[in-house]
Amino acid sequence: MSDHEKIKPTHLQRQAYVYVRQSTAAQVEHNRESTDRQYRLKDRAISLGWSAQQVKIIDNDLAQSGADSVHRAGFTTMISEVALGRVGLILSIEVSRVARNNSDWYRLLDLCSVTNTLIGDGDGLYHPGLFNDRLLLGMKGTMAEAELHVIRARLEGGIRNKAARGELRRGLPVGFIWGEQDGEILMHPDQAVTGAIHTIFEKFAQMGSVRRVWLWFLSKDLLFPLQSSLLPEIKWVTASYHAVHSILTNPTYAGVYTYGKTKQECFVNENGRIKKRVKRLPQSQWAVFIHDHHKGYIDWETYEMIKYRISKNTRPVSHKESGAVREGSALLQGLATCGQCGRRLKVYYQGRNSSPGYYCAANNAVGGRAKYCMRVGGVTIDDTVAKAFLDAINPAATDAAMLAEKNIEADHDAALEQWRLQVERLRYEAERAKRRFSAVEPENRLVARTLETQWETSLEKLQDAENEFKRRKHQRPERLTEEQKALIRTLGHDIKRVWHAPTTTPRDKKELFQALLQEVNISVDRANNTAHLILRWKTEAVYKLDVNLPGRNSPPIRTKQDTIDLVRRLAVYYTDAVIAGILNRQGRRTACGHEFTADRVGNLRRHWKIPKFDGDSSPPDICELVTIQKAADILDVAPSTIHRWLADGFIAGEQVTPGAPWRIRMTEELRSQFVKQAPDGYVTMKEAKSILDVSRQTVLQRIKAGKLSAVHVRRGKQIGLYVKVSSKQLKLF
């Protein structure tokens, strides 16, 4: 059957669609001949019998891949028109232009077969309803999909092969540039950039925390280099935590070339659509991992140490090592372990002075609520461990004091060097802005004014940086004299004086503990009121100590403070009997463990001088909170009506505490919802359901959402809920 024999009058009465597509923007820009060939298919449609007005060109999908139809608006529109029977012919230069996915292709074939739509390409016309034509179209679609697979496999194979040699050029992190040789990676030639990177690694070696390195940059007002993977230009911005963390955890800075650290996964989201997400792979599954590929800022051993230290800084779990030290006064945070089960002890603070303590919640997880494997105050234990620690480090205290003095100077020098490089960079930018301004023709005032403004801005930044550099230079810590060094050596011998000095923070003490101690195992003997400590040092030495715990005085019997506070709030609104019922429903008990009664609530009130509830029978003011019974009296309805409106969400109620009676806030808006007779335009619930053609539950939901207005008729034959339904709302729903 020839092409013209397949064209019937019914086809010519419908539109002819010419589908035009290129896979990428580069193809659209450079492969213009292919695009022109596709547009000229309009002439072919006219030669087949369609008029020029009937031929419609679909070119919405230029620069879109044919692998799927998710982002192809033109293909989706064409599918919809075919399903509606408005298309007589689909023309494309070849099948791969329409779809490179069999699911999309066969969906189109099925619709064309049902709606009697022809498909044409460079080889001829086909009717998907004919077996031979459908077989040929199916083979073409399969070959188009296979062609895409082969092309992708070739490209990915070449990329993987080049990456395996360490020669695949991709975006490099800030501080590196590509060299002229294949796979050559060099450090950035800008000393300000490399200096900032080196400073990050040096400060982490001193501080051991990403957050503290980041805060150090902020405290010194130092700018941080930032570089896009697509642009070579360096931007200097305020340091962010993410930027510092990404540098410390990137193996490229350790001289390692990596590829394949992530992979894409397809999944079905909650809307039933297929989406893609990126999954980070463990280091053992990276596709390419080449040691000593280029010169790094650190070696691999240092990088492994940094990763280990960062992982330790996370919040620890039971049986795991401690995290980063924090600001609390508990000195054994992260070091104390339970002598019974071996779990890491948690820290608590109590009392007006926030005295520290340690507890093990093993039984809490295994045996039930509010049961602890061990709980002990930490003040005496901390003091005992600190004394043993100071006795152990006393011989090295003098050297540590002198090293601290050197670290202060080194810290200042590092910040000052970064400021010097920043001034040098800004001076270069100002000179460059001056040269650009001098090179412009004087007559071109539009450009000259812009360049002059940029030059002035550069000079202002340079002036500010120079002033800050001079200020910081004058703030250099003075060199210690021999007398001061002798005083430091004296303090080194009296390390306890330094330890108890107000300037020595709990964080400083805990960092010293964690530098030398592996763990402190604590066992408590309640019968003898003692604690047995086992200090395990990182040198594998073990100390054993016994500590006498302070005597425990019997605490006075008193009701819990939160119960007293609750009674104070409830007494404003309720009588003693009502308050007793609320407290019992919440499972609260008196100091002696008894249930509350009206008398016991009264005694508690009088002891804590809590005023008694004074029921006011006067009419409520606007917006006053009233009980449900009082609200029913005011609105002249039954209390059950108020309860029903409260349950349906039509009116808002308030509770002082869970289990307390509901209270209603009397407002003018609430009063207006309860009327004697239905206003004009309001109909019964039954009529509203019929008019809106929805269920009763839907009407109630729309009233609750504010989409419909409702009133309650209080008395008479019309008593009940009335809904306002207008023509505007009918159109809306």
MIVEX-622863 format. One record per residue (C-alpha): residue number from 1; chain; z, x, y. Coordinates in steps of 0.2 Angstrom, whole numbers, plus 2048, in hexadecimal, padded with zeros to 3 digits. Each point is the difference from the previous one (the first is absolute). Last residue first. Layout:
N
num;cadena;zz;xx;yy
NUM;A;Z;X;Y .
...
***
This chain:
733
num;cadena;zz;xx;yy
733;A;8DD;7AB;87B .
732;A;7FB;804;812 .
731;A;7F4;7F2;801 .
730;A;80D;7F4;7FB .
729;A;80C;808;80C .
728;A;7F5;7FD;80E .
727;A;7FE;7EE;7FB .
726;A;813;7FE;801 .
725;A;80E;7FE;7F3 .
724;A;812;7FE;806 .
723;A;80C;7FE;7F2 .
722;A;80E;7F4;7FD .
721;A;80F;802;7F5 .
720;A;80C;7F2;7FC .
719;A;806;7EF;807 .
718;A;7F3;7F4;805 .
717;A;809;7F1;7FA .
716;A;80F;804;80B .
715;A;809;80F;805 .
714;A;7FE;813;802 .
713;A;7ED;803;802 .
712;A;7FE;813;7FC .
711;A;7F3;80A;809 .
710;A;7F1;80B;7FB .
709;A;7F4;80C;808 .
708;A;7F3;809;7F6 .
707;A;7FA;812;800 .
706;A;812;806;803 .
705;A;801;809;7F0 .
704;A;80E;7F4;7FA .
703;A;7F5;7F1;804 .
702;A;7F1;809;7F7 .
701;A;80B;803;7F0 .
700;A;806;7EE;800 .
699;A;7EE;7F9;801 .
698;A;7FC;80C;7F1 .
697;A;80E;7F9;7F6 .
696;A;7FB;7EE;803 .
695;A;7EF;804;7F9 .
694;A;7F0;801;80A .
693;A;7F2;7F4;806 .
692;A;804;802;812 .
691;A;7FF;7EE;803 .
690;A;808;7FA;7EF .
689;A;80E;80D;801 .
688;A;804;7FB;812 .
687;A;800;7ED;7FB .
686;A;80D;803;7F3 .
685;A;80A;80B;80B .
684;A;800;7F2;80D .
683;A;7F6;801;810 .
682;A;803;808;811 .
681;A;7F3;7FD;80E .
680;A;80B;7F5;80B .
679;A;812;804;7FE .
678;A;80A;7FA;7F1 .
677;A;810;7F7;804 .
676;A;812;804;803 .
675;A;7FD;813;801 .
674;A;806;810;7F7 .
673;A;7F5;80F;804 .
672;A;804;7FF;813 .
671;A;812;805;7FB .
670;A;7FA;810;7F8 .
669;A;7F6;805;80F .
668;A;80F;7FC;80C .
667;A;80A;80D;7F6 .
666;A;80F;7FD;7F4 .
665;A;802;810;7F5 .
664;A;805;7FA;7EF .
663;A;80E;808;7F6 .
662;A;7FF;802;7ED .
661;A;811;801;7F6 .
660;A;805;812;7FB .
659;A;7FA;806;7EF .
658;A;7F7;810;807 .
657;A;808;804;811 .
656;A;800;7F9;811 .
655;A;7F2;7F4;7FB .
654;A;7F2;7FA;80B .
653;A;7F3;7F2;7FF .
652;A;7EF;7FE;805 .
651;A;7F6;7EF;800 .
650;A;7F0;7FB;7F7 .
649;A;804;80D;7F2 .
648;A;7FE;7F3;7F2 .
647;A;813;804;7FB .
646;A;806;7FD;812 .
645;A;7F6;7F0;801 .
644;A;807;7FA;7F0 .
643;A;812;805;805 .
642;A;7FE;7F7;811 .
641;A;7FA;7F0;7F7 .
640;A;80E;801;7F4 .
639;A;80C;800;80F .
638;A;7FA;7EF;804 .
637;A;7F8;7FD;811 .
636;A;807;7FC;812 .
635;A;7FA;811;807 .
634;A;812;804;807 .
633;A;808;7F9;7F0 .
632;A;7F5;80A;7F5 .
631;A;803;810;80A .
630;A;813;7FD;7FE .
629;A;7FE;7FE;7EE .
628;A;7F5;810;7FF .
627;A;80C;80A;809 .
626;A;7FD;805;812 .
625;A;7F9;80F;80A .
624;A;7FD;7FD;812 .
623;A;7EE;801;807 .
622;A;804;7F3;80D .
621;A;812;7FC;802 .
620;A;809;7F7;7F2 .
619;A;809;7EF;804 .
618;A;813;803;800 .
617;A;809;7FF;7EF .
616;A;805;813;801 .
615;A;808;806;7F0 .
614;A;80C;80E;804 .
613;A;7FF;80D;7F2 .
612;A;80F;80C;800 .
611;A;801;810;80A .
610;A;801;810;7F6 .
609;A;810;80A;803 .
608;A;7FE;80B;7F1 .
607;A;80F;7FA;7F7 .
606;A;7FD;7EE;806 .
605;A;7EF;7FF;7F9 .
604;A;805;807;7EF .
603;A;80F;7F4;7FF .
602;A;7F3;7F2;804 .
601;A;7F4;806;7F3 .
600;A;80E;800;7F4 .
599;A;805;7EE;804 .
598;A;7EF;7F9;7FF .
597;A;7FE;808;7EF .
596;A;7F7;811;7FB .
595;A;800;805;7EE .
594;A;80C;80E;7FB .
593;A;7FD;812;7FD .
592;A;80F;807;809 .
591;A;7F7;805;810 .
590;A;7F8;7EF;800 .
589;A;7EF;7FD;7F6 .
588;A;7EE;7FE;804 .
587;A;7F4;7F9;7F4 .
586;A;7F4;7F9;80D .
585;A;803;7EE;7FB .
584;A;813;804;802 .
583;A;7FD;806;812 .
582;A;7F6;7F1;805 .
581;A;80D;7F4;7F8 .
580;A;80F;809;809 .
579;A;7F6;7FE;811 .
578;A;7FE;7EE;7FD .
577;A;813;7FE;7FE .
576;A;804;80B;80E .
575;A;7F5;7F5;80C .
574;A;7EF;806;806 .
573;A;7F6;805;80F .
572;A;809;80F;809 .
571;A;80A;803;7F1 .
570;A;7F1;806;7F6 .
569;A;7FD;80F;80B .
568;A;812;807;7FE .
567;A;800;7FB;7EE .
566;A;7F1;80B;7FD .
565;A;808;80F;809 .
564;A;810;7FE;7F5 .
563;A;7F5;7FF;7F0 .
562;A;7F6;810;806 .
561;A;811;809;803 .
560;A;806;7FD;7EE .
559;A;811;7F7;7FF .
558;A;80F;80C;800 .
557;A;80C;808;7F4 .
556;A;806;810;807 .
555;A;7F9;810;7F8 .
554;A;80B;809;7F3 .
553;A;800;812;806 .
552;A;7F5;80C;7F6 .
551;A;806;812;800 .
550;A;7F4;80D;806 .
549;A;7F6;808;7F1 .
548;A;806;810;7F9 .
547;A;7F1;80B;7FD .
546;A;7FD;80B;7F0 .
545;A;7F2;80D;801 .
544;A;7F4;808;7F4 .
543;A;7F3;80D;806 .
542;A;7F0;803;7F6 .
541;A;7F3;80F;804 .
540;A;7EE;7FC;7FC .
539;A;7FA;809;810 .
538;A;7FB;7EE;806 .
537;A;813;7FC;800 .
536;A;808;7F3;7F4 .
535;A;810;7FA;808 .
534;A;80B;7F6;7F3 .
533;A;80D;7F5;808 .
532;A;80E;7F7;7F8 .
531;A;808;7F2;80B .
530;A;812;7FB;800 .
529;A;80B;7F0;801 .
528;A;809;804;7F0 .
527;A;7FC;7EF;7F8 .
526;A;7F0;7FF;80A .
525;A;7F8;80F;7F9 .
524;A;7F0;802;809 .
523;A;7F1;80B;7FA .
522;A;7F4;808;80D .
521;A;7F1;80B;7FC .
520;A;7FA;80A;80F .
519;A;7EE;805;7FE .
518;A;7F4;80F;803 .
517;A;809;808;80F .
516;A;7F9;80E;80A .
515;A;7F3;7FA;80C .
514;A;806;7EE;7FE .
513;A;811;804;806 .
512;A;7F9;809;80F .
511;A;7F5;7F1;804 .
510;A;80F;7F5;7FF .
509;A;80A;80A;80D .
508;A;7F1;800;80C .
507;A;7FE;7ED;7FE .
506;A;813;7FD;802 .
505;A;7FE;809;811 .
504;A;807;810;806 .
503;A;802;7FF;813 .
502;A;811;7F9;7FE .
501;A;806;810;7F8 .
500;A;808;7FE;7EE .
499;A;7F3;80B;7F7 .
498;A;800;80D;80E .
497;A;813;802;7FF .
496;A;7FF;801;7ED .
495;A;7F3;80E;802 .
494;A;80E;80C;807 .
493;A;7F7;810;7FA .
492;A;7F0;7FA;807 .
491;A;809;7FB;810 .
490;A;804;813;802 .
489;A;7EE;804;7FC .
488;A;7FB;7F4;80E .
487;A;80C;808;80C .
486;A;7F9;811;7FC .
485;A;7EF;7F9;804 .
484;A;806;7FA;810 .
483;A;807;811;805 .
482;A;7F0;808;7FB .
481;A;7F7;7F5;80B .
480;A;7F6;7F1;7FA .
479;A;7EF;7FD;807 .
478;A;7FF;7F2;80C .
477;A;7F8;7F0;7F9 .
476;A;7EF;7FD;808 .
475;A;801;7F2;80D .
474;A;7F6;80A;80D .
473;A;7F1;7FF;7F4 .
472;A;802;7EE;7FE .
471;A;7FF;7FD;812 .
470;A;7F1;80C;802 .
469;A;7F7;7F7;7F2 .
468;A;804;7EF;807 .
467;A;7F8;805;811 .
466;A;7F1;807;7F7 .
465;A;7FD;7F0;7F6 .
464;A;802;7F5;810 .
463;A;7F3;80B;809 .
462;A;7F4;800;7F2 .
461;A;801;7ED;7FE .
460;A;7FD;7FF;813 .
459;A;7F1;80C;7FF .
458;A;7F8;7F7;7F2 .
457;A;801;7EF;80A .
456;A;7F9;808;80F .
455;A;7F1;807;7F6 .
454;A;7FD;7EF;7F8 .
453;A;800;7F8;811 .
452;A;7F3;80C;806 .
451;A;7F6;7FD;7F1 .
450;A;7FF;7EE;804 .
449;A;7FD;802;812 .
448;A;7F2;80D;7FC .
447;A;7F7;7F4;7F4 .
446;A;7FF;7F2;80D .
445;A;7FD;80D;80E .
444;A;7F0;807;7F8 .
443;A;7FA;808;811 .
442;A;80C;80E;7FD .
441;A;7F7;805;7EF .
440;A;80D;803;7F2 .
439;A;804;811;7FA .
438;A;80F;802;80B .
437;A;808;7F1;7F9 .
436;A;7FD;806;7EE .
435;A;807;811;804 .
434;A;810;7F8;807 .
433;A;802;7F5;7F1 .
432;A;7FF;810;7F5 .
431;A;80C;809;80A .
430;A;80D;7F1;7FF .
429;A;7FD;7FF;7ED .
428;A;803;813;7FF .
427;A;810;7FF;80A .
426;A;806;7F1;7F5 .
425;A;7FD;80B;7F0 .
424;A;80A;80E;808 .
423;A;80E;7F5;805 .
422;A;801;7F8;7EE .
421;A;800;812;7F9 .
420;A;80F;804;80B .
419;A;809;7F0;7FC .
418;A;7FE;803;7ED .
417;A;807;812;803 .
416;A;80F;7F9;809 .
415;A;804;7F4;7F2 .
414;A;800;80E;7F3 .
413;A;80A;80C;80B .
412;A;80E;7F3;803 .
411;A;801;7FD;7ED .
410;A;800;813;7FD .
409;A;80E;803;80D .
408;A;80B;7F2;7F8 .
407;A;7FC;807;7EF .
406;A;806;812;805 .
405;A;811;7F9;805 .
404;A;801;7F7;7F0 .
403;A;7FD;810;7F6 .
402;A;80E;808;809 .
401;A;80C;7F2;7FB .
400;A;7F9;800;7EE .
399;A;803;813;7FF .
398;A;812;7FE;805 .
397;A;803;7F1;7F4 .
396;A;7FB;80A;7F0 .
395;A;811;805;7FA .
394;A;807;7EE;805 .
393;A;7F4;7F7;7F5 .
392;A;80B;7FC;7F1 .
391;A;810;7FD;80A .
390;A;7F6;7F4;80B .
389;A;7FA;7F6;7F1 .
388;A;811;7FF;7F8 .
387;A;807;7F9;811 .
386;A;7F1;7F4;802 .
385;A;803;7F9;7EE .
384;A;812;7FD;804 .
383;A;7FC;7F8;811 .
382;A;7F3;7F5;7F8 .
381;A;80B;7FA;7F2 .
380;A;80E;7FB;80D .
379;A;7F4;7F6;80B .
378;A;7F6;7F8;7F2 .
377;A;809;7F1;7FA .
376;A;7FD;7FB;7EE .
375;A;7F6;7F3;7F6 .
374;A;7FB;802;7EE .
373;A;7F7;7F6;7F3 .
372;A;800;7F2;80C .
371;A;801;7ED;7FD .
370;A;7FB;7F4;80E .
369;A;7F3;7F7;7F5 .
368;A;7FE;802;7EE .
367;A;801;80C;7F1 .
366;A;7F0;80A;801 .
365;A;7FA;801;812 .
364;A;811;7FF;808 .
363;A;806;80B;7F2 .
362;A;7F5;80E;806 .
361;A;805;7FD;812 .
360;A;807;812;803 .
359;A;80B;802;810 .
358;A;803;80C;80D .
357;A;80A;7FF;810 .
356;A;7FE;804;813 .
355;A;80C;7FB;80E .
354;A;7F8;7F5;80C .
353;A;80E;802;80D .
352;A;804;7EE;802 .
351;A;7FF;7FE;7ED .
350;A;7F3;802;7F3 .
349;A;7F1;80B;7FC .
348;A;7F6;800;7F0 .
347;A;7F6;80E;7F6 .
346;A;7F8;7FE;7EF .
345;A;803;80C;7F2 .
344;A;7F2;807;7F5 .
343;A;803;7FA;7EE .
342;A;808;80C;7F4 .
341;A;809;7F1;7F6 .
340;A;812;804;800 .
339;A;802;80F;80D .
338;A;7F4;7F8;80C .
337;A;7F6;80B;80B .
336;A;802;806;812 .
335;A;7F2;80B;807 .
334;A;7F5;7F3;809 .
333;A;80C;7FD;80D .
332;A;80F;80C;7FD .
331;A;804;802;813 .
330;A;803;7EE;804 .
329;A;800;800;813 .
328;A;7EF;7F7;802 .
327;A;7F1;808;808 .
326;A;7F4;802;7F2 .
325;A;7FB;80E;7F4 .
324;A;7F0;7FE;7F7 .
323;A;800;7F9;7EE .
322;A;80B;805;7F2 .
321;A;7FA;803;7EE .
320;A;7FE;7F2;7F3 .
319;A;80C;7F9;7F4 .
318;A;801;7F0;809 .
317;A;7F3;7FE;80E .
316;A;7FD;80B;80F .
315;A;7F9;7FB;811 .
314;A;7F1;80C;804 .
313;A;804;812;806 .
312;A;7FE;807;7EE .
311;A;7EE;7FB;800 .
310;A;7FD;809;810 .
309;A;809;810;7F9 .
308;A;7F5;800;7F0 .
307;A;7F0;7FE;80A .
306;A;806;80E;80C .
305;A;804;80C;7F1 .
304;A;7EF;7FC;7F8 .
303;A;7F8;805;810 .
302;A;80A;810;802 .
301;A;7FA;805;7EE .
300;A;7EE;7FC;804 .
299;A;800;80C;80F .
298;A;801;7FB;812 .
297;A;7F3;7FF;80F .
296;A;7F2;801;7F4 .
295;A;7F2;80C;7FD .
294;A;7F2;7F8;7F6 .
293;A;7FD;7FB;7EE .
292;A;810;808;7FA .
291;A;803;7F2;7F3 .
290;A;7F2;7F4;7FC .
289;A;804;7EE;7FB .
288;A;7F2;7F4;7FC .
287;A;800;7EF;7F8 .
286;A;813;7FD;804 .
285;A;808;7F8;7F1 .
284;A;80F;80D;7FE .
283;A;803;7FE;813 .
282;A;805;7ED;7FE .
281;A;7F2;7F4;806 .
280;A;801;7F6;810 .
279;A;7F8;7EF;7FE .
278;A;7F3;7F9;80D .
277;A;7FD;7ED;7FF .
276;A;7F0;7F6;7FD .
275;A;7FF;7ED;801 .
274;A;7F9;7F2;7F5 .
273;A;804;7EF;807 .
272;A;80B;7F3;7F7 .
271;A;80A;7FC;80F .
270;A;80F;809;7FA .
269;A;7F6;810;7FE .
268;A;7F6;805;7F1 .
267;A;800;813;7FD .
266;A;7F4;80F;801 .
265;A;807;811;800 .
264;A;7FA;80F;80B .
263;A;807;811;7FC .
262;A;80A;80D;809 .
261;A;804;813;7FE .
260;A;7EE;803;7FB .
259;A;7FD;811;808 .
258;A;80C;80E;804 .
257;A;7FE;812;807 .
256;A;810;809;801 .
255;A;805;80D;80D .
254;A;812;7FA;803 .
253;A;7FB;7F6;80F .
252;A;7F3;7F7;7F6 .
251;A;80E;7F9;7F5 .
250;A;805;7F3;80D .
249;A;812;7FB;7FF .
248;A;807;80A;810 .
247;A;7F1;7FB;80A .
246;A;800;7EE;7FC .
245;A;813;7FF;804 .
244;A;7FE;807;811 .
243;A;7F2;7F4;804 .
242;A;809;7F1;7F9 .
241;A;810;804;80A .
240;A;7F6;800;810 .
239;A;7FE;80E;80D .
238;A;7FA;7FB;811 .
237;A;7EE;804;802 .
236;A;7F4;80F;802 .
235;A;7EE;7FB;7FB .
234;A;7F5;80D;7F7 .
233;A;7ED;7FD;800 .
232;A;7F7;803;7F0 .
231;A;7FC;7EE;7FD .
230;A;7FE;7F7;7EF .
229;A;811;805;7F8 .
228;A;809;7FB;810 .
227;A;80B;80E;807 .
226;A;812;7FF;807 .
225;A;809;80F;807 .
224;A;813;7FC;805 .
223;A;807;801;811 .
222;A;811;807;803 .
221;A;80E;7F7;80A .
220;A;80D;80C;7F8 .
219;A;80A;7F1;7FA .
218;A;7F1;7F7;7F9 .
217;A;7FB;80F;7F6 .
216;A;812;802;7FA .
215;A;800;7ED;7FB .
214;A;7F1;803;7F5 .
213;A;808;80F;7F7 .
212;A;810;7F6;7FE .
211;A;7F6;7F1;7F8 .
210;A;7F7;80C;7F4 .
209;A;810;807;7FA .
208;A;805;811;7F9 .
207;A;806;807;811 .
206;A;7FC;812;800 .
205;A;7F1;801;7F4 .
204;A;7FA;7F0;808 .
203;A;800;809;811 .
202;A;7F6;80E;7F9 .
201;A;7F3;7F4;7F8 .
200;A;7FE;7F6;810 .
199;A;7FF;810;80B .
198;A;7F2;806;7F6 .
197;A;7F6;7F0;803 .
196;A;804;801;813 .
195;A;7FB;812;801 .
194;A;7EF;7FD;7F6 .
193;A;7FC;7F3;80D .
192;A;805;80A;80F .
191;A;7F7;810;7F9 .
190;A;7EF;7F7;800 .
189;A;7F5;808;7F4 .
188;A;804;7F3;7F2 .
187;A;803;808;7EF .
186;A;7F1;802;7F6 .
185;A;7F9;7F7;7F1 .
184;A;7F0;807;7F7 .
183;A;7F9;7F4;7F4 .
182;A;7EE;807;802 .
181;A;801;80D;80D .
180;A;7FF;7FC;813 .
179;A;812;7FB;802 .
178;A;808;7EF;800 .
177;A;80F;7FD;80B .
176;A;813;7FF;7FD .
175;A;80F;7FC;80A .
174;A;7FF;7ED;800 .
173;A;7FB;7FA;7EF .
172;A;7EF;802;7FA .
171;A;7F3;7F2;7FE .
170;A;7F3;804;7F2 .
169;A;7F5;80E;7FB .
168;A;7FE;801;7ED .
167;A;800;813;7FC .
166;A;80F;801;7F6 .
165;A;7F6;804;7F0 .
164;A;806;7F0;7F8 .
163;A;7FC;7F7;810 .
162;A;7EE;804;7FE .
161;A;7FF;7FA;7EF .
160;A;80A;7F0;805 .
159;A;7F4;7FC;80E .
158;A;7F1;803;7F5 .
157;A;806;7F5;7F3 .
156;A;805;7F3;80D .
155;A;7EE;800;807 .
154;A;7F8;7FF;7EF .
153;A;80B;7F3;7F9 .
152;A;7FD;7F5;810 .
151;A;7EE;801;7FE .
150;A;801;7FC;7EE .
149;A;80B;7F1;803 .
148;A;7F5;7FA;80E .
147;A;7F1;801;7F4 .
146;A;809;7F7;7F3 .
145;A;803;7F1;80B .
144;A;7EE;800;805 .
143;A;7FA;802;7EE .
142;A;80B;7F1;7FB .
141;A;7F9;7F5;80F .
140;A;7EE;805;7FA .
139;A;804;7FB;7EE .
138;A;807;7EF;806 .
137;A;7F1;7FD;80A .
136;A;7F4;803;7F2 .
135;A;80A;7F5;7F4 .
134;A;801;7F3;80E .
133;A;7ED;801;802 .
132;A;7FD;7FE;7ED .
131;A;80C;7F1;7FE .
130;A;7FA;7F6;80F .
129;A;80D;7F9;80B .
128;A;802;810;809 .
127;A;7EF;7FE;807 .
126;A;7F8;811;805 .
125;A;7F4;806;80D .
124;A;7F8;811;800 .
123;A;802;813;7FF .
122;A;806;804;811 .
121;A;80E;7F2;7FF .
120;A;800;7ED;7FF .
119;A;80D;7F4;7FA .
118;A;7FC;7ED;7FF .
117;A;80D;7F2;802 .
116;A;800;7F1;7F5 .
115;A;812;7FB;805 .
114;A;807;802;7EE .
113;A;7F7;810;7FC .
112;A;803;807;812 .
111;A;813;7FD;7FD .
110;A;800;809;7EF .
109;A;7F6;80E;807 .
108;A;80C;803;80F .
107;A;80F;800;7F5 .
106;A;7F6;80C;7F4 .
105;A;7FE;80C;80E .
104;A;812;7FF;807 .
103;A;808;803;7EF .
102;A;7F2;80D;7FC .
101;A;805;80B;80F .
100;A;7F2;80A;809 .
99;A;7FB;7F1;80A .
98;A;7F2;7FA;80C .
97;A;7F9;811;805 .
96;A;801;806;7ED .
95;A;7F3;7F2;7FC .
94;A;7F2;807;80A .
93;A;7F8;7FE;811 .
92;A;808;7EF;801 .
91;A;7FA;7EE;801 .
90;A;80A;7F1;7FC .
89;A;7F5;7F0;7FF .
88;A;803;7ED;801 .
87;A;811;800;809 .
86;A;809;7F0;806 .
85;A;807;7FA;7EF .
84;A;812;800;805 .
83;A;804;80E;7F4 .
82;A;7F2;80B;807 .
81;A;807;7FE;811 .
80;A;811;805;7FA .
79;A;7F9;810;7F7 .
78;A;7F7;805;810 .
77;A;80F;7FE;80B .
76;A;80A;80B;7F3 .
75;A;7F2;80D;800 .
74;A;800;801;813 .
73;A;813;802;801 .
72;A;800;80F;7F5 .
71;A;812;806;800 .
70;A;806;7F9;7F0 .
69;A;7EF;800;7F7 .
68;A;801;80F;7F5 .
67;A;7F7;810;7FC .
66;A;7F2;7FC;80D .
65;A;807;80B;80D .
64;A;800;7FB;812 .
63;A;7F6;809;80E .
62;A;7F5;7F1;803 .
61;A;808;7F1;7F9 .
60;A;7FD;7F4;80E .
59;A;7ED;802;7FE .
58;A;7FC;7EE;7F9 .
57;A;7EE;7FC;806 .
56;A;7FB;7EE;801 .
55;A;7EE;7FA;7FC .
54;A;7FE;7ED;803 .
53;A;7FA;803;812 .
52;A;7F3;80C;7FB .
51;A;7F9;7F3;7F4 .
50;A;801;802;7EE .
49;A;7F0;801;7F5 .
48;A;801;810;7F6 .
47;A;7F8;80A;80F .
46;A;80E;7FB;80B .
45;A;80D;807;7F3 .
44;A;7F6;810;800 .
43;A;800;801;813 .
42;A;813;7FE;7FF .
41;A;801;80F;7F4 .
40;A;7FC;80B;80F .
39;A;812;801;803 .
38;A;803;808;7F0 .
37;A;7F3;80D;803 .
36;A;807;804;811 .
35;A;811;804;7F8 .
34;A;7F8;80C;7F4 .
33;A;7F6;808;80E .
32;A;810;802;80B .
31;A;809;80B;7F3 .
30;A;809;80A;80E .
29;A;80B;7F3;809 .
28;A;802;7F3;7F3 .
27;A;802;80D;7F3 .
26;A;80E;808;80A .
25;A;809;7EF;803 .
24;A;801;7FF;7ED .
23;A;7FA;7F5;7F1 .
22;A;7F0;7F8;808 .
21;A;7FD;7ED;7FF .
20;A;7F3;7F3;805 .
19;A;7FF;7F0;7F7 .
18;A;7F0;7F5;804 .
17;A;805;7EE;7FE .
16;A;7F2;7F2;7FE .
15;A;805;7EF;806 .
14;A;7FC;7F0;7F7 .
13;A;7F1;7F4;800 .
12;A;7F6;80E;7F9 .
11;A;80B;801;7F0 .
10;A;7FD;7ED;7FD .
9;A;7EE;802;802 .
8;A;800;80C;7F1 .
7;A;7FE;813;7FF .
6;A;800;806;7EE .
5;A;7ED;7FE;800 .
4;A;7FE;80B;80F .
3;A;809;80F;7F7 .
2;A;7F5;7FE;7F1 .
1;A;805;7F9;7EF .
***
